């Protein structure tokens, strides 16, 4: 796992309120400080009852590639594997969410946990 200190001060989160999806989108970005060879991502939905759960996500890497993943509508940690990407950041774009957002800001979804894993170096 890339330890928390590698991502500081590089955690960025952006949202522009109710119309964010139409303009710039809702995303969060982990800046890793240097290029790392990542192959796995673990996410956990926010535990707050006022948040909607993210569903479809696009995972963007600094190498220009993207991976698309779908989260299940549950609160445990979910793990996603993908081909190795050498990247200095991971940017998670929200594409869709569960529910209709009735009485809840549809852009209020979030994560309580984000972990990225790099390929172990061989001896």
C-alpha positions in Angstrom: 0.0 0.0 0.0 1.2 3.5 -0.7 1.3 5.0 2.8 -0.7 8.1 3.7 2.4 10.3 4.0 3.2 9.7 0.3 -0.1 11.4 -0.7 0.3 14.5 1.4 -0.2 17.3 0.7 -1.6 15.8 -2.5 -5.2 14.9 -1.7 -7.4 17.1 -3.9 -11.2 17.0 -4.0 -13.4 19.0 -6.3 -17.1 19.5 -6.6 -19.1 22.5 -7.8 -22.3 21.7 -6.1 -25.5 20.6 -7.7 -24.3 21.2 -11.3 -20.8 19.8 -11.0 -21.6 16.7 -13.1 -22.6 18.9 -16.1 -19.5 21.1 -15.9 -16.3 19.8 -14.4 -17.5 16.7 -12.7 -17.0 15.4 -9.2 -13.6 13.9 -8.5 -10.9 13.3 -6.0 -7.2 13.0 -6.7 -4.3 11.4 -4.9 -0.9 12.8 -5.8 1.7 10.2 -5.0 4.8 12.4 -5.1 6.6 10.3 -7.7 5.7 7.7 -10.3 4.6 4.4 -8.9 3.6 1.1 -10.5 0.0 0.6 -9.3 -2.2 -2.4 -9.9 -4.9 -2.3 -7.3 -7.4 0.2 -5.7 -9.5 -0.3 -2.6 -12.5 2.0 -1.9 -15.0 2.3 0.9 -18.2 4.3 0.6 -18.8 7.0 3.1 -20.5 5.8 6.3 -22.6 9.0 6.6 -26.3 8.4 6.0 -26.8 11.7 4.2 -24.4 10.7 1.4 -25.4 8.8 -1.8 -23.2 5.8 -2.8 -21.0 6.2 -5.8 -21.7 3.6 -8.5 -19.7 4.0 -11.8 -16.2 5.5 -11.5 -13.5 6.4 -14.0 -10.0 6.0 -12.6 -7.5 8.2 -14.3 -3.7 7.8 -14.2 -0.9 10.2 -15.1 0.1 7.9 -18.0 -3.2 9.0 -19.7 -4.9 5.7 -19.3 -8.3 5.2 -17.6 -10.0 2.2 -16.0 -13.7 2.1 -15.4 -15.1 0.3 -12.3 -18.5 -0.2 -10.7 -18.9 -0.1 -7.0 -21.6 -2.2 -5.2 -24.1 -0.4 -3.1 -22.7 -1.5 0.3 -20.4 -0.1 3.0 -17.6 -2.6 3.2 -14.2 -2.1 1.4 -14.3 -2.9 -2.3 -11.2 -4.0 -4.2 -10.5 -3.4 -7.9 -7.6 -4.9 -9.9 -6.3 -3.5 -13.1 -3.2 -3.8 -15.4 -0.1 -2.0 -14.0 0.0 1.7 -14.5 3.1 3.8 -13.9 1.6 6.9 -12.5 2.3 9.9 -10.2 -1.4 10.4 -9.4 -4.8 8.6 -9.3 -7.9 10.7 -10.0 -11.3 9.2 -9.3 -14.1 10.6 -11.4 -17.7 10.0 -10.3 -19.8 9.0 -13.3 -23.0 7.9 -11.6 -24.4 7.1 -8.2 -27.1 4.9 -6.6 -30.6 6.4 -6.0 -32.3 9.5 -7.4 -30.9 12.0 -4.9 -34.3 12.7 -3.6 -33.8 15.0 -0.6 -30.1 14.4 -0.9 -27.6 16.4 -2.9 -26.6 13.9 -5.6 -23.1 15.2 -5.5 -22.8 14.4 -1.8 -21.3 10.9 -2.4 -17.9 10.2 -0.9 -15.4 7.7 0.3 -14.4 6.9 3.9 -11.3 5.0 2.6 -9.1 5.2 -0.5 -6.1 2.9 -0.8 -3.8 2.3 -3.8 -1.3 -0.5 -4.1 1.9 -0.7 -6.0 3.6 -3.7 -7.5 6.2 -5.2 -5.1 9.7 -4.7 -6.3 11.5 -8.0 -7.2 14.8 -8.7 -5.5 
